[in-house]
């Protein structure tokens, strides 16, 4: 399974494409020589400029030019264009095929109509009672952007509790699950049997016996090495409605690169959880394969839970042929009121064409550009485009205290080398980068000036910002923002602050990371 998953990565496919291109070119030259030999009765494969090699070279150039023009004029990021153009230079024919199969997320007509139907039925639930502009001040523009692009309105009078670890999330989740009376929705990237999930599953079984509706969805490819293939059937046998997101099928499609990276729990429409924590024992430090695991989540209560409910239902419906006709039965009659002046705005993000704009990337850019005193970020990966890099450097050079925390112990070595490669420009501009020494930091937190922040599933890499389905909770002037800042400050004390010298890598690592960086936008 691990070998299959490694070979399915796009870096591996690109290398294989280059090797395959050489094989195909040689094979075609040989085949053309045979055809010409049969036609004129003699072999013409003499010298470097034979007719077969000229024909193949001309075909390579024509195919590469046609595909390259298509790449250049297409509405994609400059980084992604560069990656594809490099592939086309080295492997014109195979590169063109890879581009055709893997660069577009085409929705079949039936799937497109399904999404249109789901969007039409869910639209009324995304309408906010007010735009909260009177409270948001300079951040009203960002709030309106989230609403316009993700259909996620802002909410007042809701509560957000910051949970600074996987253990804190797990304990709070179990407490809230026990209170469920109507339904439980769970959407996660990874579900793996062990101490954490087994205890959750026992609670879900009891709740099903009590008449509570339980729906669970997990990502199929994300669980290749975590959940056995019949796991969803086992849950269904226990009365839990379970689906796999985009099940793995033996077809060439970019859809397989668009995974459901979200982590959402909704209970009775009144309590919701979002964060970086999956259901596996590493996340609560029962096991320590990467040392101490640092993660976090937020618990929402009040009207701000409604977008999470709709986000789950629309995603669940998109994978189920027996979809729901309406969501009214899952809407609470009233929401608890919390006396707070802060604004909460949960939102979803994902690949084109369902999300034509990269919501999370623009939200992060707005936070960086709006920072006046400080901007703190924790992320397991730091593989970002020119816009984000420039924004971080510009903020640091203008006097903002910009700090980023990444892991010292990586889960993917090449990704770690690419992450470290990105330190140099940031460090030179005054960005302070810390590596978490005890183990792996998986938390995805963003906070600025104690006034605006975001917690969710969104990493600082191309997969989260471009390819995956993600979710986040954007917050303005919420009391928990101070808790987030203090938690990150406590993490600083367990880190080593990096310098240009300490971030230096060996020549082989620099070579591998340079190649990886080149192809990162398309991975």
C-alpha positions as CSV (number, residue, x, y, z in Angstrom):
1,X,0.0,0.0,0.0
2,X,2.8,2.4,0.9
3,X,4.5,1.7,-2.4
4,X,1.3,2.2,-4.3
5,X,0.7,5.5,-2.6
6,X,4.2,6.7,-3.3
7,X,4.0,5.8,-7.0
8,X,0.7,7.7,-7.2
9,X,2.4,11.0,-6.3
10,X,2.9,13.4,-9.1
11,X,6.6,13.8,-8.6
12,X,7.0,10.1,-9.2
13,X,4.7,10.3,-12.2
14,X,6.7,13.2,-13.7
15,X,10.0,11.2,-13.3
16,X,8.4,8.1,-14.8
17,X,7.0,10.3,-17.7
18,X,10.5,11.5,-18.6
19,X,11.9,7.9,-18.6
20,X,8.8,6.7,-20.5
21,X,9.3,9.5,-23.1
22,X,12.8,8.3,-23.8
23,X,11.5,4.7,-24.2
24,X,8.6,5.8,-26.4
25,X,10.9,8.0,-28.6
26,X,13.4,5.1,-29.1
27,X,10.5,2.7,-29.8
28,X,8.9,5.0,-32.3
29,X,12.2,5.6,-34.1
30,X,12.7,1.8,-34.3
31,X,9.1,1.3,-35.5
32,X,9.3,4.0,-38.2
33,X,12.6,2.5,-39.4
34,X,10.9,-0.9,-39.8
35,X,7.9,0.7,-41.7
36,X,10.3,2.6,-44.0
37,X,12.5,-0.4,-44.5
38,X,9.4,-2.5,-45.6
39,X,8.4,0.3,-48.0
40,X,11.8,0.9,-49.7
41,X,13.5,-2.3,-48.9
42,X,16.4,-0.9,-47.0
43,X,17.2,0.5,-43.5
44,X,17.9,4.2,-43.3
45,X,19.0,4.2,-39.6
46,X,22.5,5.4,-40.5
47,X,24.0,8.5,-38.8
48,X,22.4,10.9,-36.3
49,X,20.0,12.5,-38.7
50,X,17.8,9.7,-40.0
51,X,14.3,10.1,-41.3
52,X,12.7,8.4,-38.3
53,X,14.5,10.6,-35.7
54,X,13.7,13.7,-37.7
55,X,10.0,12.7,-37.8
56,X,9.9,12.0,-34.0
57,X,11.8,15.2,-33.2
58,X,9.4,17.2,-35.3
59,X,6.4,15.5,-33.6
60,X,7.8,16.3,-30.2
61,X,8.3,19.9,-31.0
62,X,4.9,20.4,-32.5
63,X,3.1,18.6,-29.6
64,X,5.2,20.5,-27.0
65,X,4.5,23.9,-28.7
66,X,0.7,23.3,-28.9
67,X,0.5,22.1,-25.2
68,X,2.8,24.9,-24.1
69,X,0.6,27.6,-25.7
70,X,-2.4,26.0,-24.0
71,X,-0.6,26.1,-20.6
72,X,0.6,29.8,-21.1
73,X,-2.9,31.1,-22.0
74,X,-4.7,29.1,-19.3
75,X,-5.9,30.8,-16.1
76,X,-3.7,29.1,-13.6
77,X,-0.9,30.3,-11.3
78,X,2.5,31.3,-12.8
79,X,4.1,28.6,-10.5
80,X,1.9,25.9,-12.0
81,X,2.6,27.1,-15.5
82,X,6.3,26.9,-14.9
83,X,6.1,23.3,-13.6
84,X,4.1,22.1,-16.6
85,X,6.4,23.9,-19.1
86,X,9.5,22.1,-17.6
87,X,7.7,18.7,-17.9
88,X,6.9,19.5,-21.5
89,X,10.5,20.4,-22.3
90,X,11.8,17.1,-21.1
91,X,8.9,14.9,-22.1
92,X,6.7,16.5,-24.8
93,X,4.5,13.6,-25.6
94,X,4.1,12.0,-22.2
95,X,4.0,15.4,-20.6
96,X,1.2,16.4,-22.8
97,X,-0.7,13.3,-21.8
98,X,-0.1,14.0,-18.1
99,X,-1.3,17.6,-18.6
100,X,-4.4,16.3,-20.4
101,X,-5.2,13.8,-17.6
102,X,-4.0,15.5,-14.5
103,X,-4.2,19.3,-14.9
104,X,-7.9,19.6,-15.3
105,X,-10.7,18.7,-12.9
106,X,-13.5,18.1,-15.4
107,X,-16.9,17.2,-13.9
108,X,-18.9,14.7,-15.9
109,X,-22.3,16.1,-16.9
110,X,-24.2,14.0,-14.3
111,X,-21.8,15.1,-11.6
112,X,-22.0,18.7,-12.7
113,X,-25.8,18.6,-12.6
114,X,-25.7,17.0,-9.1
115,X,-23.5,19.8,-7.8
116,X,-25.8,22.4,-9.3
117,X,-28.8,20.8,-7.7
118,X,-27.1,20.6,-4.3
119,X,-25.9,24.2,-4.5
120,X,-29.4,25.4,-5.5
121,X,-31.0,23.6,-2.5
122,X,-28.4,24.7,0.0
123,X,-28.2,28.4,-1.1
124,X,-31.0,29.6,1.2
125,X,-29.1,28.3,4.3
126,X,-26.0,30.3,3.5
127,X,-27.8,33.7,3.6
128,X,-26.7,35.7,6.6
129,X,-29.0,38.0,8.6
130,X,-26.5,40.9,8.3
131,X,-23.0,41.5,6.9
132,X,-21.7,42.6,10.3
133,X,-19.8,45.5,8.5
134,X,-20.5,47.9,11.3
135,X,-18.4,45.7,13.7
136,X,-15.7,44.5,11.3
137,X,-14.1,47.9,10.4
138,X,-11.1,47.4,8.1
139,X,-11.7,43.7,8.0
140,X,-15.2,44.0,6.4
141,X,-13.6,43.5,3.0
142,X,-12.1,40.1,3.9
143,X,-15.5,39.0,5.4
144,X,-17.3,40.1,2.2
145,X,-14.8,38.2,0.1
146,X,-15.3,35.0,2.1
147,X,-19.1,35.4,1.8
148,X,-19.0,36.0,-2.0
149,X,-16.5,33.3,-2.9
150,X,-17.4,30.5,-0.4
151,X,-21.0,31.4,0.3
152,X,-20.2,31.7,4.0
153,X,-21.8,34.6,5.8
154,X,-20.4,36.1,9.1
155,X,-22.2,35.4,12.4
156,X,-22.5,37.3,15.6
157,X,-23.2,36.1,19.1
158,X,-21.6,32.7,18.7
159,X,-19.0,31.1,20.9
160,X,-15.6,29.7,20.0
161,X,-13.5,27.6,22.4
162,X,-9.9,27.0,21.5
163,X,-8.7,23.5,22.1
164,X,-4.8,23.6,22.2
165,X,-4.1,19.9,21.7
166,X,-5.4,16.7,20.2
167,X,-6.1,15.4,23.7
168,X,-8.2,18.5,24.6
169,X,-10.2,18.1,21.4
170,X,-10.7,14.3,22.1
171,X,-12.0,14.8,25.6
172,X,-14.3,17.7,24.6
173,X,-15.6,15.8,21.6
174,X,-16.5,12.8,23.7
175,X,-18.4,15.0,26.2
176,X,-20.4,16.6,23.4
177,X,-21.1,13.4,21.6
178,X,-22.7,11.9,24.7
179,X,-25.1,14.9,24.7
180,X,-26.3,14.2,21.1
181,X,-30.1,13.8,20.8
182,X,-30.8,14.1,17.1
183,X,-27.8,13.6,14.8
184,X,-24.0,13.4,14.6
185,X,-22.1,14.3,11.4
186,X,-18.4,13.5,11.0
187,X,-16.2,14.3,8.0
188,X,-12.5,13.4,8.3
189,X,-9.4,12.8,6.2
190,X,-8.1,9.9,8.2
191,X,-9.9,7.4,10.5
192,X,-7.7,4.7,11.9
193,X,-8.6,2.0,14.4
194,X,-7.0,2.4,17.8
195,X,-7.6,3.9,21.2
196,X,-9.0,7.2,19.9
197,X,-11.4,5.9,17.2
198,X,-12.5,2.8,19.1
199,X,-13.8,4.9,22.0
200,X,-15.5,7.3,19.6
201,X,-17.1,4.4,17.7
202,X,-18.5,2.9,20.9
203,X,-20.2,6.2,21.6
204,X,-21.6,6.3,18.1
205,X,-23.0,2.8,18.4
206,X,-24.7,3.7,21.6
207,X,-26.2,6.8,20.0
208,X,-27.5,4.9,17.1
209,X,-29.2,2.5,19.5
210,X,-30.8,5.6,21.1
211,X,-32.2,6.7,17.7
212,X,-29.6,9.3,16.9
213,X,-28.8,9.6,13.2
214,X,-25.1,9.2,12.6
215,X,-23.4,10.0,9.3
216,X,-19.6,9.5,8.8
217,X,-17.5,10.3,5.7
218,X,-13.8,9.8,5.3
219,X,-11.4,10.2,2.4
220,X,-10.7,7.0,0.5
221,X,-7.2,7.6,-0.7
222,X,-6.2,9.4,2.5
223,X,-7.0,6.1,4.3
224,X,-5.2,3.7,2.0
225,X,-2.7,2.9,4.8
226,X,-5.0,3.6,7.7
227,X,-8.4,2.0,7.3
228,X,-8.9,-1.4,5.7
229,X,-10.9,-1.5,2.5
230,X,-14.1,-2.8,4.1
231,X,-14.1,-0.3,7.0
232,X,-17.1,1.6,5.7
233,X,-19.1,-1.6,5.5
234,X,-18.3,-2.4,9.1
235,X,-19.7,1.0,10.2
236,X,-22.8,0.5,8.1
237,X,-23.4,-2.9,9.7
238,X,-23.5,-1.0,13.0
239,X,-26.2,1.4,11.8
240,X,-23.8,4.3,11.0
241,X,-24.4,5.8,7.5
242,X,-20.9,5.8,6.1
243,X,-19.5,7.0,2.8
244,X,-16.0,7.2,1.2
245,X,-15.1,10.5,-0.4
246,X,-14.1,10.1,-4.1
247,X,-13.4,6.3,-3.9
248,X,-10.2,5.2,-5.6
249,X,-10.9,3.9,-9.1
250,X,-8.5,2.6,-11.7
251,X,-8.8,5.6,-14.0
252,X,-6.5,8.5,-14.9
253,X,-8.2,11.6,-13.5
254,X,-7.2,14.7,-11.7
255,X,-10.1,14.0,-9.3
256,X,-7.9,11.6,-7.4
257,X,-5.7,14.5,-6.5
258,X,-8.6,16.4,-5.0
259,X,-8.9,14.8,-1.6
260,X,-11.3,15.7,1.3
261,X,-8.8,17.1,3.8
262,X,-11.6,18.5,6.0
263,X,-12.1,17.6,9.7
264,X,-15.6,18.5,10.8
265,X,-18.0,17.2,13.5
266,X,-21.5,18.6,13.9
267,X,-23.8,17.6,16.8
268,X,-27.5,18.5,16.6
269,X,-26.6,21.6,14.6
270,X,-25.7,23.5,17.8
271,X,-22.1,22.3,18.4
272,X,-19.4,22.0,15.8
273,X,-15.7,21.1,15.8
274,X,-13.0,22.1,13.2
275,X,-9.3,21.7,13.4
276,X,-6.2,19.7,12.3
277,X,-7.0,16.5,14.4
278,X,-7.8,13.3,12.6
279,X,-8.9,10.1,14.3
280,X,-5.6,8.2,14.8
281,X,-3.6,7.6,18.0
282,X,-0.7,9.8,17.0
283,X,-3.0,12.8,17.2
284,X,-3.5,12.3,21.0
285,X,0.0,11.0,21.7
286,X,-1.0,7.5,22.5
287,X,1.6,6.5,19.9
288,X,4.7,8.6,19.1
289,X,5.9,7.7,15.6
290,X,7.0,11.3,15.1
291,X,7.7,12.3,18.7
292,X,5.3,14.6,20.5
293,X,2.3,15.5,18.3
294,X,1.1,19.1,18.6
295,X,-2.3,19.9,17.1
296,X,-5.4,22.0,17.9
297,X,-9.0,22.5,17.1
298,X,-11.9,24.9,17.9
299,X,-15.4,24.1,19.2
300,X,-18.2,26.4,17.9
301,X,-21.6,26.9,19.5
302,X,-24.4,29.1,18.3
303,X,-25.5,30.2,14.9
304,X,-22.0,29.9,13.5
305,X,-22.4,26.1,13.5
306,X,-24.9,26.3,10.6
307,X,-22.3,26.7,7.8
308,X,-20.6,23.5,9.1
309,X,-23.8,21.6,9.0
310,X,-24.5,22.7,5.4
311,X,-20.8,22.1,4.4
312,X,-21.1,18.5,5.7
313,X,-24.5,17.8,4.1
314,X,-23.5,19.1,0.7
315,X,-20.3,17.1,0.7
316,X,-22.1,14.0,1.9
317,X,-24.8,14.4,-0.8
318,X,-22.2,14.8,-3.5
319,X,-21.1,11.2,-2.8
320,X,-24.5,9.6,-2.3
321,X,-26.9,8.7,-5.1
322,X,-29.8,8.6,-2.6
323,X,-29.3,12.3,-1.6
324,X,-31.5,14.3,0.7
325,X,-34.2,16.5,-0.8
326,X,-33.8,19.3,1.8
327,X,-31.9,20.1,5.0
328,X,-34.7,21.7,7.0
329,X,-34.8,18.7,9.4
330,X,-31.2,19.4,10.4
331,X,-31.7,23.1,11.2
332,X,-32.3,23.8,14.9
333,X,-35.4,25.8,15.8
334,X,-33.2,28.3,17.6
335,X,-29.6,28.9,18.4
336,X,-28.0,29.6,21.8
337,X,-27.2,33.3,22.2
338,X,-23.7,34.3,23.4
339,X,-22.9,37.9,24.5
340,X,-19.9,38.6,22.5
341,X,-19.0,41.4,20.0
342,X,-16.8,39.1,17.9
343,X,-17.5,37.7,14.5
344,X,-17.2,34.1,13.4
345,X,-17.1,32.9,9.8
346,X,-16.6,29.2,9.0
347,X,-16.0,28.6,5.3
348,X,-15.0,25.8,2.9
349,X,-12.5,25.8,0.1
350,X,-11.6,23.4,-2.7
351,X,-10.4,22.9,-6.2
352,X,-11.7,24.3,-9.4
353,X,-14.3,24.3,-10.9
354,X,-16.4,24.0,-7.7
355,X,-14.3,26.8,-6.1
356,X,-13.2,29.2,-8.9
357,X,-11.2,31.3,-6.4
358,X,-8.6,30.1,-3.9
359,X,-10.4,31.3,-0.8
360,X,-8.0,30.3,1.9
361,X,-4.9,31.7,0.2
362,X,-6.6,35.1,-0.2
363,X,-7.8,35.1,3.4
364,X,-4.2,34.4,4.6
365,X,-2.9,37.1,2.3
366,X,-5.4,39.6,3.7
367,X,-4.3,38.7,7.3
368,X,-0.6,39.1,6.5
369,X,-1.1,42.4,4.6
370,X,-3.4,43.8,7.4
371,X,-1.0,42.9,10.2
372,X,0.3,45.9,12.2
373,X,2.1,44.4,15.2
374,X,2.5,40.6,14.7
375,X,1.5,37.7,12.5
376,X,2.0,34.2,13.9
377,X,1.6,31.0,11.9
378,X,1.9,27.3,12.7
379,X,2.0,24.8,9.8
380,X,3.4,21.3,9.2
381,X,4.6,22.4,5.7
382,X,5.9,25.6,4.2
383,X,5.7,25.3,0.4
384,X,4.1,28.5,-0.8
385,X,3.9,30.6,-4.0
386,X,5.4,33.9,-4.8
387,X,2.4,36.0,-3.6
388,X,2.5,34.5,-0.1
389,X,6.3,34.6,0.1
390,X,6.3,38.3,-1.0
391,X,3.5,39.2,1.5
392,X,5.4,37.6,4.4
393,X,8.7,39.3,3.5
394,X,7.0,42.6,2.9
395,X,5.3,42.5,6.3
396,X,8.5,41.6,8.1
397,X,10.5,44.3,6.4
398,X,7.8,46.9,7.4
399,X,8.3,46.1,11.0
400,X,5.6,43.4,11.7
401,X,6.8,40.6,14.0
402,X,6.2,37.7,11.6
403,X,6.9,34.2,13.0
404,X,6.3,30.8,11.6
405,X,6.5,27.4,13.4
406,X,7.2,24.2,11.4
407,X,8.2,20.7,12.6
408,X,11.7,19.5,13.4
409,X,10.7,15.8,12.9
410,X,9.1,15.5,9.5
411,X,6.5,13.0,8.3
412,X,7.7,13.3,4.7
413,X,11.4,13.9,4.3
414,X,11.4,15.4,0.8
415,X,8.6,17.8,1.8
416,X,10.7,18.8,4.8
417,X,13.7,19.5,2.6
418,X,11.5,21.7,0.3
419,X,10.1,23.4,3.4
420,X,13.6,24.2,4.6
421,X,14.6,25.4,1.1
422,X,11.9,28.1,1.5
423,X,13.5,29.5,4.7
424,X,16.3,31.4,3.0
425,X,14.4,34.3,1.4
426,X,12.0,34.6,4.4
427,X,14.9,34.7,6.9
428,X,16.8,37.3,4.9
429,X,13.7,39.5,5.0
430,X,13.3,39.3,8.7
431,X,10.7,36.6,9.1
432,X,11.5,34.5,12.2
433,X,11.2,30.7,11.6
434,X,11.0,28.2,14.5
435,X,11.2,24.4,14.3
436,X,9.3,22.5,16.9
437,X,11.8,20.2,18.6
438,X,9.7,17.7,20.6
439,X,8.2,16.2,17.4
440,X,5.6,17.0,14.7
441,X,3.5,20.2,14.8
442,X,0.3,19.6,12.8
443,X,-1.7,22.6,13.9
444,X,-2.8,25.0,11.3
445,X,-3.2,28.3,13.1
446,X,-3.0,31.9,12.0
447,X,-3.4,34.9,14.3
448,X,-2.6,38.6,14.0
449,X,-2.7,41.5,16.4
450,X,-5.1,39.7,18.8
451,X,-7.9,40.9,16.5
452,X,-8.1,38.4,13.6
453,X,-7.3,34.7,13.2
454,X,-8.1,31.4,11.6
455,X,-8.0,27.8,12.7
456,X,-8.8,24.9,10.4
457,X,-7.4,22.2,8.1
458,X,-5.4,24.6,5.8
459,X,-1.7,24.0,5.6
460,X,0.8,26.5,4.0
461,X,1.3,24.3,0.9
462,X,0.0,23.9,-2.6
463,X,-2.1,20.8,-1.7
464,X,-4.2,22.7,0.8
465,X,-4.3,26.0,-1.0
466,X,-5.0,24.6,-4.5
467,X,-5.9,20.9,-4.7
468,X,-7.7,19.7,-1.6
469,X,-11.2,20.3,-0.1
470,X,-10.5,22.3,3.1
471,X,-12.3,24.3,5.8
472,X,-11.4,27.0,8.2
473,X,-12.9,29.2,10.9
474,X,-12.1,32.9,10.3
475,X,-12.5,35.0,13.5
476,X,-12.6,38.7,14.3
477,X,-12.3,40.1,17.8
478,X,-13.1,36.8,19.5
479,X,-11.8,36.3,23.0
480,X,-10.2,33.0,22.0
481,X,-7.7,34.8,19.7
482,X,-5.7,35.7,22.8
483,X,-5.7,32.0,23.8
484,X,-4.4,31.1,20.3
485,X,-1.6,33.7,20.5
486,X,-0.6,32.5,24.0
487,X,-0.5,28.9,22.9
488,X,1.8,29.7,20.0
489,X,4.0,31.7,22.3
490,X,4.3,28.7,24.5
491,X,5.3,26.6,21.5
492,X,8.1,29.1,20.7
493,X,9.8,28.0,24.0
494,X,10.0,24.4,22.7
495,X,11.5,25.4,19.4
496,X,14.9,26.2,17.9
497,X,14.8,29.6,16.1
498,X,16.4,29.0,12.7
499,X,19.2,31.0,11.1
500,X,20.6,30.9,7.5
501,X,23.4,28.8,8.9
502,X,21.3,26.3,10.8
503,X,18.9,25.9,7.9
504,X,21.7,25.1,5.4
505,X,21.3,21.6,3.8
506,X,23.7,19.2,2.2
507,X,24.2,19.4,-1.6
508,X,22.1,16.2,-2.3
509,X,19.2,17.6,-0.2
510,X,19.4,21.0,-2.0
511,X,19.3,19.2,-5.4
512,X,16.3,17.1,-4.5
513,X,14.5,20.0,-2.9
514,X,15.2,22.2,-5.9
515,X,13.6,19.6,-8.2
516,X,10.7,19.1,-5.8
517,X,10.1,22.8,-5.6
518,X,9.9,23.0,-9.3
519,X,7.1,20.5,-9.4
520,X,5.4,21.4,-6.1
521,X,2.6,23.5,-7.7
522,X,1.3,20.6,-9.6
523,X,1.6,18.0,-6.9
